[in-house]
Amino acid sequence: MWKKLVYAHEGVDVVKKSRLQVLKNQFNFFVMNKGEEPQQTHDNLMDIVNGRRAYGDNIKDKEVNYKLLMALRIWNSTLCTIIEKRNEFENDDP
């Protein structure tokens, strides 16, 4: 019974790998959408990151922070540069 529930929710290994690959591609090509607020951009990125982590991918916070800053450069490049140059940047939570 339990295995059936797991398969119904997560799928077989091939499906899991396929879903994870889709999430990785979404992460790699992530950009801030036109007319989107920074909070919406953050929320969209975290949906992708949480999906990857749910499938067992070990993505580092540093990588997530960097991707978010790259996406937000369109909105305010000066602020992104200031945040990136802070000493604590690499240790911040996304």
C-alpha positions in Angstrom: 0.0 0.0 0.0 2.7 2.5 1.0 4.7 1.9 -2.2 1.6 2.6 -4.3 1.2 6.0 -2.5 4.8 6.8 -3.1 4.6 6.0 -6.8 1.3 7.9 -7.1 2.9 11.0 -5.5 6.5 10.9 -6.7 6.4 8.5 -9.6 9.0 5.9 -10.7 12.7 6.7 -10.8 12.6 7.6 -14.5 9.9 10.1 -13.9 11.7 11.6 -10.9 14.9 12.0 -12.9 12.9 13.7 -15.7 11.2 16.1 -13.3 14.5 16.9 -11.6 16.0 17.7 -15.0 13.2 20.0 -15.9 13.7 21.9 -12.6 17.4 22.1 -13.2 16.8 23.6 -16.6 14.3 26.1 -15.2 16.9 27.1 -12.6 19.7 27.4 -15.2 17.5 29.7 -17.5 15.8 31.6 -14.6 15.3 35.3 -15.3 13.2 38.1 -13.8 10.0 38.4 -15.8 8.9 41.8 -17.2 6.7 43.7 -14.8 7.5 41.3 -11.9 8.3 42.6 -8.4 11.5 41.3 -6.7 9.5 39.4 -4.2 7.7 37.5 -7.0 11.0 36.7 -8.6 12.3 35.4 -5.2 9.1 33.3 -4.7 9.4 31.8 -8.2 13.0 30.9 -7.8 12.3 29.3 -4.4 9.6 27.2 -5.9 12.1 25.8 -8.3 14.8 25.3 -5.6 12.3 23.6 -3.2 11.2 21.3 -6.0 14.8 20.3 -6.7 15.5 19.7 -3.0 12.3 17.6 -2.7 13.8 15.3 -5.4 17.0 15.0 -3.4 19.1 17.5 -5.2 21.7 19.2 -2.9 21.7 22.7 -4.3 23.8 25.1 -2.1 22.4 28.4 -0.7 25.3 30.2 -2.3 24.3 29.1 -5.7 20.7 30.1 -5.1 21.8 33.6 -3.8 23.9 34.1 -6.8 21.2 33.1 -9.3 18.7 35.5 -7.5 21.2 38.4 -7.7 21.8 37.7 -11.4 18.0 37.7 -12.1 17.5 40.9 -10.1 20.3 42.9 -11.9 17.7 44.0 -14.4 15.7 45.6 -11.6 18.6 47.3 -9.7 22.2 46.4 -10.7 23.8 48.8 -8.1 22.0 47.2 -5.2 22.9 43.7 -6.4 26.5 44.6 -6.6 26.5 46.1 -3.1 24.9 42.9 -1.7 27.3 40.7 -3.6 30.3 42.6 -2.2 29.3 42.2 1.4 31.5 39.8 3.4 28.4 37.8 4.6 27.0 37.2 1.1 28.2 33.7 0.8 26.7 32.7 4.1 23.3 34.3 3.7 20.1 32.3 3.4 18.2 32.8 0.2 
